[in-house]
Amino acid sequence: MDLEKPAQTAPRQNPEGCLAVAIRVPVRIVVLVLVVPVRMAWDALVVAGRFLNDTVLRPLGRALEWALEWAGRILFVWPLLGLWRYVLVPVGKGLAWLGNALVVVPLVWTYRYVLIPLGHGFGWAARQVVAGLAWVYARVLTPVGHAILWALRGIGAGFALLGAGLYAALAWLARYLAVVPAVWLYRWVFTPVGHGVVWVVRGIGVALYWSGRVLFVLPAVWLYRWVLTPVGHGVVWVVRGIGVALYWTARVLLVLPVLALWRWVLTPVGRFLAVLGREVRDALGHAWRIAGYVSLAVGRFLAALFRWVFVEPVRWVYRTVLTPVGHVVRDVVLRPVAEAARSVGRATREALASVRETARQARADFRRMLFGEHREAVEADRREPTRLETRTLGSSTTALTKD
């Protein structure tokens, strides 16, 4: 048993012909010359679009969103909220109060003081009527019904005996006046006549079958077998021969020229165009990537140039000139002004607090002068312990043993 793994063979690559190698270099050079300006223009447009999006479109969109939000609130939300709060809610409460006062209260009063007494009266009357009807049923109708039932039972027994005699007489008359003559007529008249009719009809059917077979079926079978079948075979052979002649004519005149045109003209041209298209596609891919590197290098060079020409001087001026001046202005001007403003605000808050406290005491004195001192609530002596004093084993809450 072979335990060694077989060596993996490299995948077979399609060999390239001399035509592909001859087309590749000039096509790539031409495509690179054409694609580099396009790629640089595309990268410039992308950078300009990103800068425009970050500096103009996005702030403009946020401002427009904020304006639309506040416009929606002012034009729709606040009017609808005011309409709901100050119109619909009061109107609804008023309608509810009117409905309660005009509908619910009268209906409740009618049900309580009119319908309930009437219902109790009708119930008492109905109970009295039902009691009277029950007494009539038990004391009057039940004995009368028993008597009528006994009389009907006697009359029914007499009529039953009379009906049995009449039924026996009528059955005997029907048997000997209708059934016996009908059975004799069926057995000795209808049955022989029916057998004769069946035999005659059967003979007529057999005669018609054989006459139709001799006059129609056998001539039709002979005509189909000895006339139509040979004629059909001849027509089939003629049509088959015409079809073969038309097939070879069309093959020689149409199919073989088209096949030769496809095999010796269109296939080589198609293969050449396929190789050219593949090389152009690969050249476009390589040229686009190379143009990307070139555009990246040019962009970095321009960015470095802009940085050293504009950004670094501005940064140097900001660090060495504006920052010290700003620190001096902050320490000399802004901080003293801020401390003065905070002290003024603190003094203003203290003055306002003292004014509020004075006004509160004045109101309290005026209320005490008009209404007198406020009585403080006296706590009752509860038997249960308060929340802070809980029950323990050494204490009691009863009146006799309370600590």
Secondary structure, DSSP 8 states (H G I E B T S, - for coil): ---S-------------HHHHHHHHHHHHHHHHHHHHHHHHHHHHHHHHHHHIIIIIHHHHHHHHHHHHHHHIIIIIHHHHHHIIIIIHHHHHHHHHHHIIIIIHHHHHHIIIIIHHHHHHHHHHHHHHHHHHHHHIIIIIHHHHHHHHHHHHHHHHHHHHHHHHHHHHHHHHHIIIIIHHHHHHIIIIIHHHHHHHHHHHHHHHHHHHHHHIIIIIHHHHHHIIIIIHHHHHHHHHHHHHHHHHHHHHHIIIIIHHHHHHIIIIIHHHHHHHHHHHHHHHHHHHHHHHHHHHHHHHHHHHHHHHHIIIIIHHHHHHIIIIIHHHHHHHIIIIIHHHHHHHHHHHHHHHHHHHHHHHHHHHHHHHHHHHHH-----------SS--SSS---TT---STTT--
